[in-house]
């Protein structure tokens, strides 16, 4: 399936290459963690990644259904969980334990360098996607502010035209 996606899927997403690197690194990491008896590391990576993914899929569904408010609310929850789990929990639990704490217990060997290279690759991708998510949140906020301003302007234009009509009516009454 992964190979099929590489060769057959169109390059429709702006982060297609990053997704391929992410999935390759994750597959190697989970496979190697199972083979090298690093089950806890592989499980933690899966749990941390799945924490935000359970909010992303419903967000996509509501986006396709054109339920904007529900989609925006779920996206904000997704963004919060993503940023917390991948920029705070992942580096301070998984990366710290594999990079520093394991050096106190074991001597480094090939698996140490391989696992940490994959974990750091994932962390760099998390930072990249976090920047994209924050950019989307800022864009959505600015778009929301501009919509509010347009509504306010439309209301003030309506109120102004109502005042103008009343003024014209009162002038006609005074002239008559």
For each residue, the residues with C-beta under 8 A, 3 or more apart:
1: 4 5
2: 5 6 23 24 27
3: 6 7
4: 1 7 8 9
5: 1 2 8 9 20 23
6: 2 3 9 20
7: 3 4
8: 4 5
9: 4 5 6 12 16
10:
11: 16
12: 9 16
13: 16 19
14:
15: 18 19 128 129 132
16: 9 11 12 13 19 20
17: 20 21
18: 15 21 22 125 128 129
19: 13 15 16 22 23
20: 5 6 16 17 23 24
21: 17 18 24 25 121 125
22: 18 19 25 26 122 125
23: 2 5 19 20 26 27
24: 2 20 21 27 28
25: 21 22 28 29 118 121 122 125
26: 22 23 29 30 45 49 122
27: 2 23 24 30 31
28: 24 25 31 32 118
29: 25 26 32 33 41 42 45 115 118 119 122
30: 26 27 33 34 42 45 46
31: 27 28 34 35
32: 28 29 35 36 38 111 114 115 118
33: 29 30 36 38 39 41 42 45 115
34: 30 31 37 38 39 42
35: 31 32
36: 32 33 111 115
37: 34
38: 32 33 34 41 42 111 115
39: 33 34 42 43
40: 43 44
41: 29 33 38 44 45 94 97 98 115 119
42: 29 30 33 34 38 39 45 46
43: 39 40 46 47
44: 40 41 47 48 93 94
45: 26 29 30 33 41 42 48 49 90 94 119 122
46: 30 42 43 49 50
47: 43 44 50 51
48: 44 45 51 85 86 89 90 93 94
49: 26 45 46 52 53 85 86
50: 46 47 53 54
51: 47 48 54 81 85
52: 49 55 56 78 81 82 85 86
53: 49 50 56 57
54: 50 51 57 58
55: 52 58 59 74 77 78 81
56: 52 53 59 60 78 82
57: 53 54 60 61
58: 54 55 61 62 74
59: 55 56 62 63 71 74 75 78
60: 56 57 63 64
61: 57 58 64 65
62: 58 59 65 67 70 71 74
63: 59 60 66 67 71
64: 60 61
65: 61 62
66: 63
67: 62 63 70 71
68: 71 72
69: 72 73
70: 62 67 73 74
71: 59 62 63 67 68 74 75
72: 68 69 75 76 140
73: 69 70 76 77
74: 55 58 59 62 70 71 77 78
75: 59 71 72 78 79 136 137 140
76: 72 73 79 80 137
77: 55 73 74 80 81
78: 52 55 56 59 74 75 81 82
79: 75 76 82 83 133 134 136 137
80: 76 77 83 84
81: 51 52 55 77 78 84 85
82: 52 56 78 79 85 86 129 130 133
83: 79 80 86 87 88 130 133 134
84: 80 81 87 88 89
85: 48 49 51 52 81 82 88 89 90
86: 48 49 52 82 83 89 90 123 126 129 130
87: 83 84 90 91 126 127 130
88: 83 84 85 91 92
89: 48 84 85 86 92 93
90: 45 48 85 86 87 93 94 95 122 123 126
91: 87 88 94 95 96 123
92: 88 89 95 96
93: 44 48 89 90 96 97
94: 41 44 45 48 90 91 97 98 119
95: 90 91 92 98 99 116 119 120 123
96: 91 92 93 99 100 101
97: 41 93 94 100 101 102
98: 41 94 95 101 102 112 115 116 119
99: 95 96 102 103 116 119
100: 96 97 103 104
101: 96 97 98 104 105
102: 97 98 99 105 106 112
103: 99 100 106 108 112
104: 100 101
105: 101 102
106: 102 103 109 112
107:
108: 103 112 113
109: 106 112 113
110: 113 114
111: 32 36 38 114 115
112: 98 102 103 106 108 109 115 116
113: 108 109 110 116 117
114: 32 110 111 117 118
115: 29 32 33 36 38 41 98 111 112 118 119
116: 95 98 99 112 113 119 120
117: 113 114 120 121
118: 25 28 29 32 114 115 121 122
119: 29 41 45 94 95 98 99 115 116 122 123
120: 95 116 117 123 124
121: 21 25 117 118 124 125
122: 22 25 26 29 45 90 118 119 125 126
123: 86 90 91 95 119 120 126 127
124: 120 121 127 128
125: 18 21 22 25 121 122 128 129
126: 86 87 90 122 123 129 130
127: 87 123 124 130 131
128: 15 18 124 125 131 132
129: 15 18 82 86 125 126 132 133
130: 82 83 86 87 126 127 133 134
131: 127 128 134 135
132: 15 128 129 135 136
133: 79 82 83 129 130 136 137
134: 79 83 130 131 137 138
135: 131 132 138 139
136: 75 79 132 133 139 140
137: 75 76 79 133 134 140 141
138: 134 135 141 142
139: 135 136 142 143
140: 72 75 136 137 143 144
141: 137 138 144 145
142: 138 139 145 146
143: 139 140 146 147
144: 140 141 147 148
145: 141 142 148 149
146: 142 143 149 150
147: 143 144 150 151
148: 144 145 151 152
149: 145 146 152 153
150: 146 147 153 154
151: 147 148 154 155
152: 148 149 155 156
153: 149 150 156 157
154: 150 151 157 158
155: 151 152 158 159
156: 152 153 159 160
157: 153 154 160 161
158: 154 155 161 162
159: 155 156 162 163
160: 156 157 163 164
161: 157 158 164 165
162: 158 159 165 166
163: 159 160 166 167
164: 160 161 167 168
165: 161 162 168 169
166: 162 163 169 170
167: 163 164 170 171
168: 164 165 171 172
169: 165 166 172 173
170: 166 167 173 174
171: 167 168 174 175
172: 168 169 175 176
173: 169 170 176
174: 170 171
175: 171 172
176: 172 173
